[in-house]
Amino acid sequence: MRRVYMDHSATTPVRAEVAEEMYKYIIDNFGNPTSLHSFGRQVRNAVEEARENVAASIGAKTNEIVFTSGGTESDNMAIHGVAHANKNKGNHIITSAVEHHAVINTVKALGKEGFTITIIPVDKHGVVDPDDVANAITEKTILVTIMHANNEVGTIQPIQEISKITREHGVIFHTDAVQSFGKIPVNVDDLGVDLLTISGHKIYAPKGIGALYIRKGTRWKQSLFHGGSQERLRRAGTENVAGIVALGKACRLATDDLESEARHISQLRDRLIEEVTSNISYVNITGHPTRRIPGHASFCFQYIEGESMLLSLDMKGIAASSGSACTSGSLEPSHVLLSMGIPHEVAHGSIRLTLGRDNTEEDIDYFMEVMQPIVERLRAMSPLDQETEFQMNSECEACKVSSSCRA
Amino acid sequence: MYTEKVMDHFENPRNVGEISDADGVGQVGNPTCGDIMKIYIKVDQNTISDVRFKTFGCGAAIATSSMVTELVKGKTLEEALQISNNSVAEALDGLPPKKMHCSNLAADALHAAIKDYREKNGK
């Protein structure tokens, strides 16, 4: 059976060049980079070279990069670290309603430790209004953490506009760039951020490696990990050398290929969206129509439930994901879709297709060939009356997908 | 995460559809929670002679609906009322724990259809 992977926002395959580089640091160069002897020194050089590559790929200085175990650790480390280092200044943290759980749950945990939290809402496309951030800032505000691009709907946030505001107020700004890095330009000075999270396995490096950028001079301290003096006292624990080397390599490849890949992948994505919306009825695209990362297509198929679609696609060899309750692990559909004002019943039919460098035109053909009968079959089984059930009063396209549409 | 039996009933659901002159119709769930099951029955001399279903929901919702129609065909109403959500799940070799309470409603829909039949017939 044909197998088509359309879930690159979940994870990506490791590129052969990356795996080859890693292999050397698992088998031959196994030393501990902290060791004084030649085994250690050899590996130390590789770690520092990787750091240079990571730093260069986001326009940072090498000593501003700390290697971590991935996006979740970087987010935790950034948020806890700023919160605890600035406790004497204030206790207010601002975030958005569409953050990844690694951010939103970290912020909520701090909320139970005496910090006050403001969660900024988003519009129907999932965009944060910078004015809302400006209005939320008080003299107690110590941190704003808002993601660069959303994992579920691909919407890119106005990070530059927000950073102008945080700078004016002298508030530290962290962004989770896990979904944007390697897909669109990510430069810490252009974005104006103080801390930035990246993850390896979204950019064709393995799982278990990531990095946190901490701008020089940012009031931050390591508040989670206690141990040795690795990473200049910022992250204890023997370095994941093979992972670090892989991340360095993947960052370089991503930077080199950024433009050509973005072009190839957005073309495929645009065709996918066009074909789905013109050939299948009662489908809404979720997220921003244009301000979205390349490769990211997300929809709600009305009158069908997401998990049923995923299972049916999986039987045909296609890998996708959904924000429906059945796949979220809770009884609620995705908080991202709900906060965009998408009604529960529509959110249950959500599906996310995220394309990567290996996807082809034939993959899109195959998806369309398979998806149409799946939708027909599941809709034929559905007791919902497709003429009247989700009837909307308006002809506005946005109203059909979002109850918060005010157009 | 699903058993082979669940996947079989999801892929090849039995007795999908409606009965236009059904003697009883039962519906449970709502679109907000993501599962709706509708069961149609035909009753002949206190026995379920035909049964159909329509379901909006996840794999477990579809498979349990399909399974309940298989279990109930040819049974008397009293026997049909003995079928519980748990026995439907058992017949499918089990369901993942989190599906047990949210998508395992097919027996409830069946019972609602029987209740509807009895009310219509003044029993």
Interface residues (C-beta under 8 A of the other chain):
Chain A: Y303 I304 E305 G306 E307 S308 L311 M315 S324 A325 C326 G329 L331 P333 P343 H344 E345 H348 A380 M381 S382 P383 L384 E389 F390
Chain B: Y2 M7 F10 E11 P13 V16 Q27 P31 T32 C33 G34 D35 I36 M37 K38 K54 T55 F56 G57 C58 G59 A60 A61 I62 K98 K99 C102 S103
